[in-house]
Amino acid sequence: MTTVAVVGPQQKGNVGTIARAMKNFGFADLTLVDPPAIEPGDEAYGFAGHAREDVLPNAETTTFDELIAAYHTIGFTAIPGEDEGRHVRYPYRSPAELADSLAVDAERFDAPIALAFGREDTGLANEELARMDEICSIPASADYPVLNLGQAATIALYELRGLADAPTQHAPRDRAAVEATDGLYEQLDALLGATDHPEEKRPKANRLFRRVFGRARLTGREAATLRGVFRRATELIEDDY
């Protein structure tokens, strides 16, 4: 399952444009976070084309926290980090690279994926991107790399159209529940504390852990095993003290 999520859209027309692009490339599930009020016959429906018949009226609203909890989230940004010193926006993939990596995973399991786009003026905030499992950015001219919301979504959905047609006969992978991965991240934070990792560097380290394990798409057993290993390491360090 793949949903297209739009976080904080300001213009109804952009919601309609994204719904139309979804219809073009075979996506059906639209999720909106803090959207403007949309009613049949308004601007969103005017821009949606044939998506006004199904994609747009079936859109669901949710909160950002619920989106993060329910899906493997991929945040789209026009301005990525240039190197590993900027963990909020790095590492990132292009849509084509992302399509290749997700196609490999799709052969083994059906993961609930959210392709998340941000606001027209500011995009996704750093605080939101920091909670995403993966980051994607569309390669564009260095002179003017910023695309408008509708353009960005259309290009991305074209490149990722294989997700809409991904086979569903494969047995689902036992993807770790959000409670399991959150417990793992908490244990890693405890390990940082036990090793006297500098307090001011811990948020950056925790973002790094989240991105690494987000790309790995841990199973429940993997998350539990890693948590146990890190817990034992923490206990041994604390016993030494």
C-alpha positions in Angstrom: 0.0 0.0 0.0 1.2 3.5 -0.9 -0.4 6.7 0.1 0.4 10.2 -1.2 0.5 12.6 1.8 0.3 16.4 1.5 1.3 18.2 4.7 -0.1 21.7 5.3 -1.2 22.5 1.7 -2.4 26.1 1.4 -3.9 26.2 -2.0 -6.9 24.0 -2.9 -5.8 23.9 -6.5 -2.5 22.2 -5.6 -4.4 19.4 -3.8 -6.5 18.9 -7.0 -3.3 18.9 -9.1 -1.7 16.2 -7.0 -4.9 14.2 -7.1 -4.9 14.4 -10.9 -1.2 13.3 -11.0 -2.1 10.4 -8.8 -4.8 9.4 -11.2 -2.4 9.7 -14.1 0.1 7.3 -12.6 -2.2 4.8 -10.9 -2.2 6.0 -7.2 -5.5 6.0 -5.4 -4.8 6.8 -1.7 -4.6 10.5 -0.8 -3.9 11.6 2.8 -4.0 15.2 3.9 -2.5 16.8 7.0 -4.0 20.2 8.0 -5.6 20.9 4.6 -7.8 23.8 3.7 -11.5 23.0 3.7 -12.3 21.2 0.4 -15.9 20.9 -1.0 -17.2 19.5 -4.2 -17.2 22.1 -7.0 -14.5 24.2 -5.6 -11.0 24.9 -7.0 -9.5 21.5 -5.9 -12.2 19.7 -7.9 -11.6 22.0 -10.8 -7.9 21.0 -11.0 -8.4 17.3 -10.3 -9.7 16.2 -13.7 -11.1 12.7 -13.5 -9.6 12.3 -10.1 -12.6 14.3 -8.8 -14.6 11.1 -9.2 -12.6 9.0 -6.8 -9.1 10.1 -5.6 -10.1 13.5 -4.3 -13.5 12.7 -2.6 -11.9 9.6 -0.9 -9.0 11.6 0.6 -8.5 11.1 4.3 -7.2 13.6 6.8 -4.8 12.7 9.6 -2.3 14.3 11.9 1.5 14.3 11.3 2.1 12.1 14.3 -0.4 9.5 13.0 1.2 9.6 9.6 4.7 8.9 11.1 3.3 6.1 13.2 1.3 4.3 10.4 3.7 4.4 7.5 7.3 4.1 6.3 7.6 7.8 5.4 9.6 9.4 2.6 9.8 13.1 2.7 10.4 15.2 -0.4 12.5 18.3 -0.3 13.9 20.7 -2.9 16.9 21.6 -0.7 18.8 18.5 0.5 21.9 18.3 2.8 25.1 18.5 0.8 27.0 16.0 3.0 26.7 13.8 6.1 27.2 16.8 8.3 23.6 17.7 7.7 21.6 14.7 8.9 18.2 16.3 8.7 18.3 16.4 4.9 20.9 13.8 4.2 21.4 11.1 2.9 18.8 11.5 0.2 17.8 9.7 -3.0 16.5 11.0 -6.3 13.0 9.7 -7.3 14.6 7.3 -9.8 17.0 5.9 -7.2 14.1 5.6 -4.7 12.1 3.7 -7.3 14.9 1.2 -7.7 15.4 0.6 -4.0 11.6 0.3 -3.3 11.1 -2.0 -6.2 13.6 -4.4 -4.7 11.8 -4.3 -1.4 8.4 -4.7 -3.1 9.4 -8.1 -4.4 9.6 -9.3 -0.8 6.9 -7.5 1.1 4.1 -5.0 0.9 5.1 -2.1 3.1 2.7 0.7 3.9 4.6 3.7 2.4 3.8 7.4 2.6 5.2 9.7 -0.1 5.0 13.0 1.8 5.1 16.5 0.2 5.1 19.8 2.1 3.8 23.3 2.0 3.9 25.5 -1.1 6.1 28.2 0.5 8.3 26.4 3.0 8.0 22.7 2.2 8.5 20.2 5.0 10.0 21.7 8.1 13.3 20.4 9.4 11.5 19.1 12.5 9.2 17.1 10.2 12.0 15.8 8.0 14.0 14.7 11.0 11.2 12.2 11.8 11.0 10.8 8.2 12.5 7.4 7.4 13.9 8.5 4.1 14.5 11.7 2.1 14.0 12.3 -1.6 15.0 15.2 -3.7 14.4 15.9 -7.4 17.6 16.8 -9.3 17.2 20.3 -10.8 19.3 23.2 -12.0 21.6 24.7 -9.3 20.4 28.1 -10.5 16.8 27.4 -9.7 16.3 24.0 -7.9 12.9 24.8 -6.3 9.8 23.3 -8.0 6.3 24.2 -7.2 4.3 21.6 -5.3 2.2 20.3 -8.2 5.3 19.9 -10.4 7.3 18.1 -7.7 4.5 15.7 -7.0 3.9 15.0 -10.7 7.6 14.2 -11.4 7.9 12.1 -8.3 4.8 10.1 -8.9 5.8 9.5 -12.5 9.2 8.1 -11.4 7.5 6.0 -8.6 4.5 4.8 -10.6 5.7 1.2 -10.2 4.6 1.5 -6.6 1.0 1.9 -7.7 1.1 -1.3 -9.7 3.3 -3.3 -7.2 2.1 -6.9 -7.0 0.1 -7.8 -3.9 0.4 -11.6 -3.9 3.7 -11.5 -1.9 3.5 -12.4 1.7 3.8 -9.3 3.9 7.1 -8.8 5.6 6.9 -8.6 9.4 7.8 -5.0 9.6 8.5 -3.8 13.1 5.7 -2.0 14.8 6.3 1.7 15.6 6.4 0.8 19.4 9.2 -1.7 18.7 11.3 0.8 16.7 10.6 3.6 19.2 11.8 1.2 21.9 15.0 0.6 19.9 15.7 4.3 19.5 15.1 4.8 23.3 17.6 2.1 24.0 20.1 3.6 21.7 19.7 6.9 23.5 20.3 5.2 26.8 23.5 3.7 25.3 24.6 7.2 24.3 24.1 8.3 27.9 26.0 5.3 29.3 28.9 6.1 27.0 28.9 9.8 28.0 28.2 10.8 24.4 28.1 14.7 24.5 24.5 15.8 25.3 24.5 18.4 22.5 25.4 15.8 19.9 22.7 13.2 20.9 19.9 14.6 18.7 22.1 14.4 15.7 23.2 10.9 16.6 19.5 9.8 17.2 18.5 11.2 13.7 21.4 9.2 12.2 20.1 6.0 13.9 16.5 6.7 12.7 17.7 7.1 9.1 19.9 4.0 9.1 17.3 1.7 10.6 14.5 3.4 8.5 16.3 2.4 5.3 16.8 -1.1 6.7 13.1 -1.5 7.3 13.6 -3.8 10.3 11.3 -6.7 11.1 9.9 -7.0 14.6 12.4 -9.7 15.5 15.3 -7.7 14.2 14.2 -4.7 16.2 13.8 -6.8 19.4 17.2 -8.5 18.9 19.0 -5.2 18.4 17.3 -3.6 21.3 18.4 -6.6 23.5 22.0 -6.2 22.3 22.1 -2.5 23.0 20.4 -3.0 26.4 23.0 -5.5 27.4 25.8 -3.2 26.3 24.3 -0.4 28.3 24.1 -2.6 31.4 27.7 -3.7 31.1 29.0 -0.2 30.7 26.9 1.0 33.7 28.2 -2.0 35.8 31.8 -1.0 35.1 31.1 2.4 36.5 
